[in-house]
Amino acid sequence: MKRWYIVTTYSGYENSVKQDLERRRETYNMTDLVFQVLVPEETVEVKDKKGKVKEKVNKLFPGYVFVEMEVDEKKDAAGNTILDMDEDAWFMVRNTPKVTGFLGSSGGGTKPVPVPKAEMDGILEKLGIIVKPKVEFNVGDKITATTGAFANSVFEIAEVDNDKKIVVVYMDMFGQSIRSEIPFDDIKKL
């Protein structure tokens, strides 16, 4: 399973750390453990003192480099899921010149926590690396629930929240109209 981690660097050295990580993963033959290395940037137009418009590249997260790495899913004694990265890949990344550590690691040799998938998807969407799925749900559309207690029930959409990726429907239960939110992933348009 692939997950994203945030590596902390000296500010201003993000691109050199990116190049070093890409070289080192080839040198150490870790292309199956370390996948993408990313320095999120955006290009903005700025005016100089003479009024000329120029393009400037800004780092969205100065001092950070995003690294996609292979992780194993394990269970601890309590049954909780733990995402564990490969020891050699972890050693290689944290010992890259100008890398100061991982975000989400408490230090003392503890492995970091990966970036939550939803947060990373938002960053990748903003950068245009992944495309946000088009939502084709509108108020008044008839839908059916695909999971849960109301699977195969037909509803009419009352509200659509594209940011939260949910629709709002009203169900008639015990003679009362009950508001319910259903995720996009759990509905199908009729």
Sine and cosine of phi, psi and omega as CSV:
sin_phi,cos_phi,sin_psi,cos_psi,sin_omega,cos_omega
0.00,0.00,0.68,-0.73,0.01,-1.00
-0.99,-0.12,0.67,-0.74,0.08,-1.00
-0.63,-0.78,0.44,-0.90,-0.01,-1.00
-0.99,-0.10,0.63,-0.77,0.08,-1.00
-0.80,-0.60,0.42,-0.91,0.03,-1.00
-0.94,-0.34,0.83,-0.55,0.01,-1.00
-0.98,-0.21,0.74,-0.67,0.03,-1.00
-1.00,-0.02,0.63,-0.78,-0.05,-1.00
-0.70,-0.72,0.16,-0.99,0.18,-0.98
-0.93,0.38,0.71,-0.71,-0.01,-1.00
-0.87,0.49,0.72,-0.70,-0.02,-1.00
1.00,-0.09,-0.17,0.99,-0.02,-1.00
-0.94,-0.34,0.26,0.97,-0.06,-1.00
-0.86,0.52,-0.71,0.70,-0.04,-1.00
-0.93,0.36,-0.58,0.81,0.03,-1.00
-0.94,0.34,-0.57,0.82,0.08,-1.00
-0.91,0.42,-0.65,0.76,0.03,-1.00
-0.86,0.51,-0.74,0.67,0.00,-1.00
-0.89,0.45,-0.68,0.74,0.02,-1.00
-0.88,0.47,-0.69,0.72,0.00,-1.00
-0.89,0.45,-0.65,0.76,0.01,-1.00
-0.91,0.41,-0.64,0.77,0.05,-1.00
-0.92,0.40,-0.72,0.70,-0.06,-1.00
-0.91,0.41,-0.58,0.81,0.01,-1.00
-0.92,0.40,-0.52,0.85,0.09,-1.00
-0.96,0.29,-0.74,0.68,-0.04,-1.00
-0.87,0.49,-0.69,0.72,-0.03,-1.00
-1.00,0.05,0.10,1.00,0.02,-1.00
0.83,0.56,0.79,0.61,-0.03,-1.00
-0.88,-0.47,0.50,0.86,-0.01,-1.00
-0.92,0.38,-0.31,0.95,0.05,-1.00
-1.00,-0.03,-0.02,1.00,0.00,-1.00
-0.88,-0.48,-0.52,0.85,0.03,-1.00
-0.87,-0.50,0.88,-0.48,-0.14,-0.99
-0.98,-0.19,-0.99,0.15,-0.05,-1.00
-0.97,-0.24,0.54,-0.84,0.13,-0.99
-0.82,-0.57,0.78,-0.63,-0.17,-0.98
-0.70,-0.72,0.73,-0.68,0.16,-0.99
-0.90,-0.43,0.99,-0.16,-0.05,-1.00
-0.89,0.46,0.83,-0.55,-0.01,-1.00
-0.71,-0.70,0.38,-0.93,0.11,-0.99
-0.69,-0.72,0.52,-0.85,0.03,-1.00
-0.98,-0.21,0.80,-0.60,0.02,-1.00
-0.82,-0.57,0.43,-0.90,0.05,-1.00
-1.00,-0.09,0.75,-0.66,0.03,-1.00
-0.77,-0.64,0.46,-0.89,0.05,-1.00
-0.98,-0.18,0.70,-0.71,0.07,-1.00
-1.00,0.08,-0.10,-1.00,-0.06,-1.00
-0.88,0.47,-0.46,0.89,-0.02,-1.00
-1.00,0.00,0.03,1.00,0.03,-1.00
1.00,0.01,0.04,1.00,0.04,-1.00
-0.96,0.29,0.67,-0.74,0.04,-1.00
-1.00,-0.01,0.79,-0.61,0.03,-1.00
-0.78,-0.63,0.39,-0.92,0.08,-1.00
-1.00,-0.07,0.68,-0.74,0.01,-1.00
-0.77,-0.63,0.68,-0.74,0.02,-1.00
-0.99,-0.11,0.86,-0.52,0.02,-1.00
-0.94,-0.35,0.65,-0.76,0.11,-0.99
-0.99,0.17,0.76,-0.65,0.00,-1.00
-0.96,0.29,-0.51,0.86,-0.02,-1.00
-0.73,-0.68,0.98,0.20,-0.02,-1.00
-0.85,0.53,0.71,-0.70,0.01,-1.00
1.00,0.04,0.09,1.00,-0.03,-1.00
-0.77,-0.63,0.59,-0.81,0.11,-0.99
-0.78,-0.63,0.71,-0.70,-0.01,-1.00
-0.99,-0.11,0.74,-0.67,-0.04,-1.00
-0.78,-0.62,0.81,-0.59,0.06,-1.00
-1.00,-0.05,0.84,-0.54,-0.09,-1.00
-0.76,-0.65,0.39,-0.92,0.08,-1.00
-0.97,0.23,0.68,-0.73,0.07,-1.00
-0.74,-0.67,0.46,-0.89,0.11,-0.99
-0.97,-0.24,0.63,-0.78,0.04,-1.00
-1.00,-0.08,0.86,-0.52,-0.01,-1.00
-0.79,-0.61,0.26,-0.97,0.06,-1.00
-0.91,-0.41,0.67,-0.75,0.09,-1.00
-1.00,0.04,-0.06,-1.00,-0.06,-1.00
-0.88,0.48,-0.50,0.86,-0.01,-1.00
-1.00,0.08,-0.05,1.00,0.00,-1.00
1.00,0.00,0.11,0.99,0.02,-1.00
-0.98,0.20,0.57,-0.82,0.02,-1.00
-0.98,0.18,0.74,-0.68,0.03,-1.00
-0.84,-0.55,0.76,-0.65,0.08,-1.00
-0.99,-0.11,0.88,-0.47,-0.12,-0.99
-0.88,-0.48,0.85,-0.53,0.03,-1.00
-1.00,0.06,0.35,-0.94,0.00,-1.00
-0.89,0.45,0.70,-0.72,-0.03,-1.00
-0.86,0.51,-0.72,0.70,-0.04,-1.00
-0.91,0.41,-0.66,0.75,0.01,-1.00
-0.92,0.40,-0.66,0.75,0.03,-1.00
-0.88,0.47,-0.70,0.71,0.02,-1.00
-0.88,0.47,-0.70,0.71,-0.03,-1.00
-0.88,0.47,-0.71,0.70,-0.04,-1.00
-0.92,0.38,-0.75,0.66,-0.09,-1.00
-0.95,0.32,-0.29,0.96,0.04,-1.00
-0.98,-0.21,0.28,0.96,0.11,-0.99
-0.97,0.25,0.68,-0.73,0.02,-1.00
-0.80,0.59,0.66,-0.75,0.03,-1.00
0.96,0.28,0.12,0.99,0.14,-0.99
-1.00,0.00,0.79,-0.61,-0.03,-1.00
-0.98,-0.19,-0.17,0.99,0.04,-1.00
0.47,-0.88,-0.25,-0.97,0.04,-1.00
-0.90,-0.43,0.63,-0.78,0.16,-0.99
-0.96,0.28,0.72,-0.69,0.00,-1.00
1.00,-0.09,0.19,0.98,0.07,-1.00
-0.91,-0.41,0.71,-0.71,-0.02,-1.00
-1.00,0.07,0.10,0.99,0.01,-1.00
0.99,0.14,-0.12,-0.99,0.02,-1.00
0.90,0.43,0.45,0.89,0.03,-1.00
1.00,0.09,0.16,0.99,0.04,-1.00
-0.99,0.11,0.62,-0.78,0.00,-1.00
-0.97,0.24,0.51,-0.86,-0.05,-1.00
-0.98,0.22,0.22,-0.98,0.06,-1.00
-0.99,-0.12,0.71,-0.70,0.02,-1.00
-0.94,0.35,0.35,-0.94,0.07,-1.00
-0.92,0.38,0.74,-0.68,0.05,-1.00
-0.83,0.56,0.64,-0.77,-0.09,-1.00
-0.83,0.56,-0.68,0.73,-0.03,-1.00
-0.89,0.46,-0.65,0.76,0.02,-1.00
-0.91,0.40,-0.69,0.72,-0.03,-1.00
-0.92,0.38,-0.61,0.79,0.05,-1.00
-0.87,0.49,-0.63,0.78,0.04,-1.00
-0.89,0.46,-0.67,0.75,0.03,-1.00
-0.91,0.41,-0.71,0.70,-0.01,-1.00
-0.91,0.42,-0.56,0.83,0.08,-1.00
-0.91,0.40,-0.69,0.72,0.00,-1.00
-0.87,0.49,-0.60,0.80,0.00,-1.00
-0.99,0.16,-0.16,0.99,-0.01,-1.00
0.99,0.16,0.23,0.97,0.00,-1.00
-0.98,0.21,-0.61,0.79,0.14,-0.99
-0.86,-0.51,0.47,-0.88,-0.04,-1.00
-0.98,-0.18,0.77,-0.64,0.04,-1.00
-0.92,0.39,0.77,-0.63,-0.01,-1.00
-0.88,0.47,0.66,-0.75,0.01,-1.00
-0.95,0.31,0.70,-0.71,0.01,-1.00
-0.99,-0.10,0.80,-0.60,-0.03,-1.00
-0.90,-0.43,0.49,0.87,0.02,-1.00
-0.98,-0.19,0.71,-0.70,0.01,-1.00
-0.75,-0.66,0.41,-0.91,0.07,-1.00
-0.86,0.52,0.74,-0.67,0.00,-1.00
0.99,-0.13,-0.27,0.96,0.04,-1.00
-0.90,0.43,0.55,-0.84,0.11,-0.99
-1.00,-0.04,0.75,-0.67,0.01,-1.00
-0.74,-0.67,0.25,-0.97,0.13,-0.99
-0.79,-0.61,0.63,-0.78,0.06,-1.00
-0.97,0.24,0.66,-0.75,-0.04,-1.00
-0.98,-0.20,-0.25,0.97,0.00,-1.00
-0.66,-0.75,0.14,-0.99,0.11,-0.99
0.99,0.11,-0.14,-0.99,-0.06,-1.00
-0.91,0.42,-0.41,0.91,-0.05,-1.00
-0.96,-0.28,0.41,0.91,0.02,-1.00
-0.83,0.55,0.67,-0.74,-0.01,-1.00
0.96,0.30,0.03,1.00,0.09,-1.00
-0.98,0.19,0.55,-0.83,-0.03,-1.00
-0.98,-0.21,0.71,-0.70,0.00,-1.00
-0.72,-0.69,0.32,-0.95,0.13,-0.99
-0.95,-0.32,0.74,-0.67,-0.04,-1.00
-0.95,0.32,0.80,-0.60,0.03,-1.00
-0.99,-0.13,-0.56,0.83,0.01,-1.00
-0.56,-0.83,0.45,-0.89,0.09,-1.00
-0.79,-0.61,0.80,-0.60,0.07,-1.00
-0.89,-0.45,0.99,-0.14,-0.05,-1.00
-0.93,0.37,-0.50,0.87,0.00,-1.00
-0.93,0.37,-0.71,0.71,0.00,-1.00
-1.00,0.09,-0.18,0.98,-0.02,-1.00
0.86,0.52,0.77,0.64,0.04,-1.00
-0.70,-0.72,0.36,-0.93,0.19,-0.98
-0.89,-0.46,0.44,-0.90,0.05,-1.00
-0.94,-0.35,0.77,-0.64,0.06,-1.00
-0.79,-0.62,0.31,-0.95,0.08,-1.00
-0.89,-0.46,0.78,-0.63,-0.02,-1.00
-0.94,-0.34,0.57,-0.82,0.08,-1.00
-1.00,-0.07,0.94,-0.34,0.00,-1.00
-0.77,-0.64,0.84,-0.55,0.04,-1.00
0.82,0.58,0.60,0.80,0.06,-1.00
0.99,0.17,0.12,0.99,0.03,-1.00
-0.86,-0.52,0.50,-0.86,0.07,-1.00
-1.00,0.03,0.88,-0.47,-0.05,-1.00
-0.94,-0.34,0.79,-0.62,0.03,-1.00
-0.98,0.20,0.71,-0.71,0.01,-1.00
-0.64,-0.77,0.66,-0.75,0.05,-1.00
-0.97,-0.23,0.75,-0.66,0.00,-1.00
-0.81,-0.58,0.78,-0.63,0.04,-1.00
-0.90,0.43,0.52,-0.85,0.03,-1.00
-0.79,0.61,-0.61,0.79,-0.06,-1.00
-0.92,0.40,-0.30,0.95,-0.08,-1.00
-0.96,-0.27,0.27,0.96,0.01,-1.00
-0.72,-0.69,0.32,-0.95,0.04,-1.00
-0.67,-0.74,0.72,-0.69,0.00,-1.00
-0.97,0.25,0.66,-0.75,0.03,-1.00
-1.00,-0.02,0.00,0.00,0.00,0.00
